[in-house]
Amino acid sequence: MRVICLVADGLGVGEAPDAARFGDAGSDTLGHVVKATGVRLPNLEKLGLGLINPCVPVVQNPLAAVGRLEERSEGKDTTTGHWEIAGLVTRKPFPTFEHFPQSLLDDFVREAGLPGVLGNRAASGTVIIDELGDEHLKSGKPIVYTSADSVFQIAAHEEGFGLERLYQICEVARRLTLPLQIGRVIARPFVGSARGNFKRTEHRRDFSIAPPPNILDSIHRSGIPVCSVGKIEDIFDHRGISDANHTGNNPDGLAISLSFLKKYRGKDAFIFTNLVDFDQLYGHRRDPVGFAKSLEELDRFLPQLLGELTGQDLLILTADHGCDPTFRGSDHTREYVPCLSYSPGRPGKALGIRKSFADIGATILSSFRLPTADLPDLGASLYES
C-alpha cells in the first residue's frame, strides 16, 4: 500500500486548550481565514473539513475519518510538530533567544571565516532583510536573526554572498549551536539590488538537530521506501529517507507528491510532504488573502491525489502548528491541527479530539503492519475503535 501524509504547514484549526500559556488565546488560522475571505473549499468540505471548524460548511456522509489533534509537545514550531507526527513528543522545549551569546557569534565569525555578522535579534525575516540588506551587500557580513522559535537564521544574498557559501556557513553554525540545543539553523537566501526590492527565494534550507528514533526509521528499516517532499528531509536530519525532492513551494510539492504516488503504484511506499507556503509566505506575513488562495490551490489539486488512490492506499492531511494570519505579531500560534484521513477502502467517520499528533504515526505504522512498541510516544491508530 501507499501512505501519503500531507502537512499543510501552519494550518491550525482553533486555539488549543493551553493556547493562553503560549500567548495565543483566540487564535484560529482556518476559521479566521475563512471569515476574512469567504473562501470555499469544496473538495476539503467533501472530506469533512466542516466537522473540524464551524466556519466551514458541514456535508452529509464525509469521505474521511475527521478530527482535531492536540499537541503534547512543548512547543509550537516546525520541529516539534513534525516530530510528534512521526511519534516523538518533545517534553523539554528547545531554547529560544532574544539575541545570541556574543561568544557564539565570535566562534561563528572565526570558524566560518566571516568579516562579522549583522542583526543578532529577534525579527521578521522580510523586515530585517529589508533593513540590513544594503549593509550586507557592502560589508559581506551575513544577517543573523531569530524568532519566537528555536532557530538560528542566517540571511545572505544568493549572488553577492553565494548560495553554496551560505549553506557552508550554516553547517558551521549547526555544529556550534548543538551545545545550546537550538532546534534549527535556517539558511535564508534572498535576491534584489537595494532596500525595497529584496526578496527571499525558494532555496531555503533547514539544518535540524538530529531526532531520536521515529517512524521514518522504522519504515525505512523495514525496506519500505520513504519519500520526502519539501523540507521533510531537513527536519529529520536526512535520516530514514529513501528518496527526496526538496521542493520550494506548494504547487511543486503537490506535483512531486503525485509523481511519487505514481512511481510506487502497486507497491508499498510512504510519502511525507511539507507544504510550506501557508506558513512561510502567508501566515508569518499576516496575509489571509494569500493564505486563502493557497488553500484553494490545494483544494483544486486534491482530486488528482485522491483519484490515484486505490482501496489499499491512505492519504492523511494534517498540520504541524497554527500560523494565524489575522493574529498579532508574526509568530506561530498554538492550535489544534486538522486530521483528514482518507482511503477509498475505509468509511468516513468523526474522530473528535485526539490527544496527540502521534496518532498519525501510529496509524501509518499500523497501515504497514509494522510494530509500534519500540516507539513509546506513539498514540493510537485513527482506525482503532
N, C-alpha and C positions, 0 to 999 in steps of 0.2 A: 504494500500500500504506500501511497504518498501522503505525507502530512505537511501542510504549509501553514506557518504561523506568521501572520502579517501584524507588525507592531506599528500602529499609527502614532508616531512619536508625539506625545503631548496631548492626546485626545482624552482628557478627563471627562467624566460624566456626572460630576456633582461633588461637593465638598465631602471629604472623608470624615469619619467620626472624630478624629483627632486634628482636624484642619486648623482649629484655633491655636493649637500648640505650635504650629508652623507659621502662624500669621496669615492663614488662608481661609478663614471663615467667610462664607458667602461665595466662594469661587465655584464655577460651573462652566467649564470650557464649552462643552457641546450645547448646553442649554442657552448660554449667553450668545453664542454664535448664531444659533437658530433665531433667537429673539431679535438680535441686531440686524439680521439679513433676510429672514424669511426663507432660508434655503430649504429645498425639498430634496430628499434622498430616497427615491422610490425603491431602489434595489436593496439598500440597507434597511428600509422600512419593511420590505417583504421578509427579510431575515429575522426581524423582530426588534429593531433598534428602539421602537416605541415602548417596549417593556422595560427599557433601561432608564430612559429620561422622559419626563412628562411633556417636554416641549416638542417631542416627535410623535406624529400620529401612530396610533396602535392599529395593527392589522389583525384580522382573524387568522388563526392557524399559522403562526410564524414558522418559517422553514428551519430555523436554527435553534439550538439549545442556547438560551439567552439569560445573562445575568450580569451582576456587577461584582468586581473583585476589589477587596480591601487589601491595602499593602501592609504587611507585617514588618517590613524592614524599616530601619531608622534612616529615613532619607526620602527625597522626592526628586531624584535625579536619574539620568540615563543608566548609570551603572547599577544602582540598587534595584531599579525597576526591571531591567533585563535579566539581571542575575536571579531575581526572585522568580521570574517566569521560568527560568531554567532550573529551579529547585534550590536556590540559595537564599537564605534570609540573612540580611546584614543587620546584626544586633547592635553593633557599635558603629555609629555614624562615621563616615570619612570626615576628616577635619576640614574646616573652611577657614578662610583668611580674609581680613580686610586688606592686608598687604603682606608680602612675603618677607621673611627674615633677610636682613642685609647680607648675612653670612652665606645664605643660599644663593643669592644673586651674585655675590662676589665669586663663589665657586663656579657658578654657571658661566659668567663672563670669561673667567680664566680658562676653563676647560673647553669651552666652545670657541675660543679664540675671537671674542667679540670686543668691539670698542666700548661697550656698555649696553645698557637697556633703558628703555623709556617706560613711563607709566607706573607700574607696580601699585595698582589699586584695583578695587572692585569697580567694574564699569560695564556698560553695554558695549558690546563689541563694535557695532557700527558707529557709536558715538566716539569711542576712544580712537578708532582708526581715523575718523574724520578730523579729530583734534590733533593727533600726533603724526599723521601720515606724511605731511610735508617734512617735518623734522627727521622722521625715519629715513626718508629718501636722501636727505642731505648728509646725515650722520652715519648711516649704515647700522644704527642701533635698532634691534627689533623691539616691538611693543609687547610688554608683559602685563597681563591683567588677569583678574579672577572674577568670580561672581558669587552668588549665594550657594553654588555647588562646590564640590571639592575638585577644583580644576586649576591647572596652571596653564594659561592660554598664551600662545606666542603668535603675534600677528606680524607678517612681513610681506613686502611687495614681491609678487611672483617673478617679475622680470628684474627689477632693480636689486633685489636681495638674492633671488633664486629659489625656486621651489624645492629642489633637492637639498640645497643648503638648509632651508627651513626644516625639512624633515630630519636632517642630520643633527641640528641643534636641539630638536625635540627629543631625539634619542638620548642626548646628553642630559637634558632636563629630566627625562623619565628616570634615569639612573640616580640622579642626585636627589630627586624628590621621594624615592622609595622609603628612606628612613622616616619621613613625615607621613607616610601612608596617604598621600594625595591620590584621589581616585583616578584622575586622568590628566595627562598633558595633551593639549589640543593645538595642532597646527592650524592657524587661521590665515591662509594666503589671501591677498587682495590685489586688485589692479586699479589703474587710474593714474592721473598725472598731477592732480592737485586737490586741495580741500574742496569738497563739494561734489567731486565726481569719483571718489574712491568707492570701490565695490568689492565685497568679498566674493570669492569664486567657489566652485564646487569641488576644489581639490583639498578640502579639509581632511585631516587625518587625526584620529584619536589614538593615543598611546596609553592603554589602560593598565592598571595594576592587574596582576595575574589572579584569576578567580580560583577558588577551591574547586574540587571535582563537582561536576554538574551533568545535566542530561546530555549535553553535546559530547562529553567524554564517553558516556555510556553508549550512546547511539553509534558514535564513530568506532568505538572498540568492538562493537558487535558486527562491524562490516557494512553497516548501512551508510550510504553516502549522506553527508551533512553539507548542505549548500547554503552559503552565506550571501545575502544580498544587502548592499549598503554598508553601514558601519558595524554590522554584527561582528565581523571578524576582529575589528579593533576592540570592541567591548569585551570580548572573550580572549584577548591577547593572542589571537590567531591559533588557538588550541582547539582541537576537536573538530576542525573544519576540513572537508574533503575538496571542496570547490568553492571559489569565491569570486564575486563580481562587485567591486566597490563602486556602485553607482552613486551619483551625487545629487539626485533629485527624485521626486516621486514617479513621474512618468517612466523614467528609465528603470526604477526599482520594480514597478509593476510589470513592465515588459520583460525584464530579465527573470522575474519570478515565474511568469507564464512560460518562458523558454525552458527553465529548469523543469517545470511540470511536464512539458512535452518530452524533454530529453529522457526523463525517467518514467515515461508511460509504461505501465505494466510491470514496474519494478518498485522495490522499496526505496524510499528516499525521504529525508527531512529537509525542508526548505524554510529557512529562517530569514525574514525580511524586515528591515527597518525602513520606514517611510518618513524621511527626515523633514520634509518641507513644512508640515504642520507646525512643528516646534521652531525650527531654525529661521524660517522665512516669515512666519505669521504670528506665532504665539509670542515669542520674545519681542517681536517688533510691534506687538499690540495692534494687529491688523485683522479684525474679524471678517472683513470682506474677502481678503486674500485667503483666510482660513476656510471660509465657506466655499470659495471656488475650488480649493484643493480637495475638499470633501466631495464636491460634485464630480471632480475628476476621478476620484476613487470609485464613486458610485457608478459612473458610466463604464468604467473598466471591469467592474466586478462580474458582470455576466460572462466575460471571456474566461475568467478564472473558474467560475462555477461550472461553466459548460465543459471544461476539461476534466472535471472530477468524475470518477466512477463511484459505484456503491461502496468500494473498499477505501476510498480516499477521505481525507478530512481537511477542512480549512478552518483555522481559528483566527479571528480578528480581535485584537486587543490593543492595549497601550501600555506605556511604562510609567506615566505620571500625567498630571494636568499641566497646561500652559495657557491659562485663560487670557485671551487677547483683550478682554474688557476689564481685567483686574488691574489694580495698582501695581506700579513697579514694572519690571521686565523679567521676573524670575518664574520658575516652575511653580505650580500650585499643587497642594496635597489633596488629591481627589481619588474617588473610586475610578476604576478604569472599566471599559466595556469588555464583555466576553460574548462573542458571537461564534458559536461552534457549529459548523455545517458539514454534513455528509449526506449525499443522496441516499445512503443506506440506513440512515438513522432518523427517527422522528424529531421534530422540534419540541421544545419544552421550556418552561420557565425554571431558571436555576435559582432565582432570588439573589441574595447576597452571599458570596463566598468569602471565606476569611483569609485567603491568601492568593497572590498571583501564582504561587507554586502549584495550585490545582491544574494549571495549564501544563506544567512539566509532567505532573503525574498522568494526565490524560495522554500526552504524547508517548511516554514510555509504555503505558498500558496498551496503546494502539499498536505499538510494535511488539507487544508481548515481551517486554524487557523487564527485568526485576527492578524494584524501587527501594528495596530495603536498605541499600548502601547509601542512599541519599536521605538522611533523616528529616530534612526540612520540607520534603515533598508533601503536598497536600493529598487530596483525594481526586480521583478521576471525575470529570464532569458527568460521566455516564454511569457512575455508581449510584445505586438507589439510596 
